Amino acid sequence: MTEKHELLEETGSTEAPAGEETAPAQATAGRRLLTAILLLAVVAICALGIFNRDLWTPDEPRVAAIALEMSRSGNLAIPKLAGQPFVEKPPLYFIAAAGLVRGLGPQLGNTGAARCTSLIFALLTLLAFFLLARRLGGKGFALTGTVILGTMAGFVENFHWIRVDTALTFFVVAALFCFAEAYLGGRRRMLPAAGLAVGCAFLSKGPIGPVLIAIPWAGLLAIGLWQRRKDGAKDLFLLRWHLYAGIIFFLLAGGWMLLLRLAGGPELWHEWFWVNQVGRLNGTATGLGHLRPGKPWYYLVTMVLHTLPWLPLVLVWFG
C-alpha cells in the first residue's frame, strides 16, 4: 500500500487505487439496487389482482355502477345509481372512474378500468407520501416509510377496491405535502396547490376530508410560525397566499354544493348534508357509517389491523 501511494505522489496522480474505491461504490450500488427492488415490489403489490377478478360486495358493485352510468350520461355533477340520485359521496372519484371507463374500458373491461382508478390513486398517494416524508425526515426516512406504507395490510386492502376512500387518501396526503413545502421549505406558492388538494379531498368524501387535514395542518402551521419568530420575521405569515388557498377551496367545495342545491333541490340537499354528512358524524343516521351500538372501538381495532405487519415497528419508532 505504501509503494502505491509513493507511486501516485511521484506521477502526480490524484486518483486512489482502484481497490480502495471498489467497496464503497459496490455498497452504494447495492443499496440503490435494493431500493429499486423494494419500490418495484410495492408497485407490483398495488397492481396485483386488479384486473383478474369480479366486483367485490358491498362497495364495488355500487361504485362501479355509478361510474359506468356517469360515463354514459355525461352528467358529472350528481352521482346516480339506476337512474336515481345517489349522493352519499361527492362526485370526484366517480368522475375519475368514469373517465377511465370511457378511455380504457374497451381494452381492460369496465371493471378493470374502474378499478384502475384506485391503482392510480395508490401510486399517487405513495409518491405524495414520499415527498412529504422527504421534507420531514430526509430521503432515507422517506424511502423506508414509503415501503412500509405500501405493504401495510390496510393500504393493500383498501387500494384494491373501487372505493372513494382512495381518492380521499391521496388528496389528504397531497395537501399536507403542499403545506409542508410552504411552511418548512419556504415555497409559499405551494399554498394555492394546498387549497386545491383540500378542495378535492372535500369533493372525494365530503367534510371529512378537510377535517382529516386540519389537525396535521395546524401542527405544520405552528412549526412554521415558530420558525419565523425564531428568524425574527415581523410580517403577516403568508396571509395573501392563504387567502388564495381559501378562495380555491371555497370555489371547489362551495361551487359543487351550490350546484347540488340548485340542480338537485332541497330534498336531495337535505339527504346529502343532514343525513349523510351530519348524521354520519353524530351517529343519528341509521345504518350509515361505523359508529353503531356495540362497536365503540371499531376504528381503533381497524387501525391496529390495517397497520399490520408493521405496527410493532411503528410503536418502537414512536418510542
Secondary structure, 3 states (H helix, E strand, C coil): CHHHHHHHHHHCCCCCCHHHHHHHHHHHHHHHHHHHHHHHHHHHHHHCCCCCCCCCCCHHHHHHHHHHHHHHHCCCCCCEECCEECCCCCCHHHHHHHHHHHHHHHHHHHHHHHHHHHHHHHHHHHHHHHHHHHHHHCHHHHHHHHHHHHCCHHHHHHCCCCCCHHHHHHHHHHHHHHHHHHHHCCCCCHHHHHHHHHHHHHHHHCCHHHHHHHHHHHHHHHHHHHHHHHCCCCCCCCHHHHHHHHHHHHHHHHHHHHHHHHHHHHHHHHHHHHHHHHHHHHCCCCCCCCCCCCCCCHHHHHHHHHCCCCHHHHHHHHC
